[in-house]
């Protein structure tokens, strides 16, 4: 990731975490301590604020019965003290695994270190099956929880227990060890419910065929269920291979997403570093009522232990996380077909159910040759095919006006004919001229009245034609247009059912491309459908409400007027999905679109987005029904309840304060 220099000294709610897998030599504590300190030093050069190392890293996990030997355990205590002292000046929290003695017991422990202080968290669940026999050496915290609150490590009394959450302000960190994650209700789940947002697991998990995928999915799901970051570090090269192989897993997840993952089966020490977005987690928890309600049944008496961390200034450091510039579009090629199929099925079933409920067997769609009406048409065809209704009951009406170009009109007509629906062409120019004359508006004044008169004339035709045939007007407007208010009130803003209402423009384009790629070329009609869909995508986005240029090309280009939709969709996603304000959105956008848009351009269109989003809420307060397809929707009945007269002053002030240059 490149650096984005801003005028703010802010960490933007981020925490830099590192998962380390040092090379170990079984039972060689001095060598292991040196290896651990080298790995920690490398992480500190990366700005890591939380550093996690594997289970029993100080000795190696595979010591076996040597864990009962005083020489090893005494060396371990000295090694832990050495690590703590060596990191006393580090601006970080370090968590390292070690076997520690207390009152006749031996515990498998995570030692938390910060500014020369130590706390010890013992393992709760000890495996005692198949290849793991930890109960042979260790005592579970379940047995001694009420009797041991501190232990002596190398002559120093250290707090001990599993009821600690380490508090560094926005970061609230809890620790568990390996098997703790594999039980029905992991200890970290209770910690998360009680406030921990960063969960740490020190592990020594061996490799067997198929286990890794299961492990990764379990970590992802656990971080998702707990709306938390999960930092996992597992033993690697250097552990005994007498019976098992430890491949060294370093994984960092956040709310179900992998931020960073190391390679397995490598012989060198490894480190993965990622920036966890604590602000996003906090915002997500705040609006998730079910998560909050969990506290009623699972409240625990945790101690919040203050630890010291300085804020990392992201104006002078790389951002170590991938920021997707197309958050609405499926991210991996392997899952894109399945995800597109799923989205289209949601839209299709929504329309099918509405038709079945009303008993209506005809729909009317305004077909412009643009992206949105094309997508709605493809959904309608799919729905009618599944309902065994004739495609002729789909009436596509194209209504050329003052700005309609030959390219869009041709695409509209060819696509409708190739799909086998009923085609109607109803020019609106004369009717609009008469209307403008009636209201004494100069035809040469190409203002809002001039444009909206065309949009409302088209909607009137669609509504009246639907009444004539007993049909349903299918809306075509998308989520991006709704967010920006880029729709004529009671014009294209209105319909009887809208399948595109929660599909943003970037996703709509992707779905059209998917339809094109899955259409094939088996016959002339398929060839026409495919080529037309691709040309629709290649056509500049425009409402075509003002005349074309002298060459007949589109002159009124939407993205020249209100800004690029890829930016606006990014703004929309991060504002609604994560609850971010303009400053955070700008920071992320500068990273996501580095090399595509200059910061000044991002600022310009972010300011436009904020102003339009607030001023156009009245259009969203009376939207027609339509299916929700993703995590972001502006339905006034479900996902978004906002007063039409809410002030944008706070958001505009942040926008105005943004820098224009890197």
Secondary structure, DSSP 8 states (H G I E B T S, - for coil): ------S----TTEEEEEEEE----TT-HHHHHHHHHHHHHHHHHTT-SEEE--TTTTT-GGGGGGGG-HHHHHHHHHHHHHHHHHTTTSSSEEEEEEEEEETTEEEEEEEEEETTEEEEEE-S---EETTEEGGGT---HHHHTTT-SEEEETTEEEEE-S-EEEE-SS-EEEEEEGGGGGSSS-HHHHHHHTT--EEEEEE-----TTHHHHHHHHHHHHHHHTTSEEEEEE--TTS--SS------EEEEETTEEEEE--SS-SS-EEEEEEEEHHHHHHHHHH-HHHHHHHHHH----EEEE-------TTSS---S---S-TTS---HHHHHHHHHHHHHHHHHHHHHHHHHHT---EEEE--SSHHHHHHHHHHHHHHHHTT--GGGEEEEE---TT--HHHHHHHHHHHHHHT-EEEE---HHHHHHHHHHTT--TT--SHHHHHHHHHHHHHHHHHHHHHHT-EEEE---HHHHHHT-S-TTTTT--SEETTTT--HHHHHHHHHHHHHHH-SSSHHHHHHHHHHHHHHHS------S---TTS-----HHHHH--HHHHHHHHHHHHTT---HHHHHHHHHHHTTTTS-HHHHHHHHHHHHHHHHHTHHHHTT-------SS----TTTT----TT---HHHHHHHHTS-S--
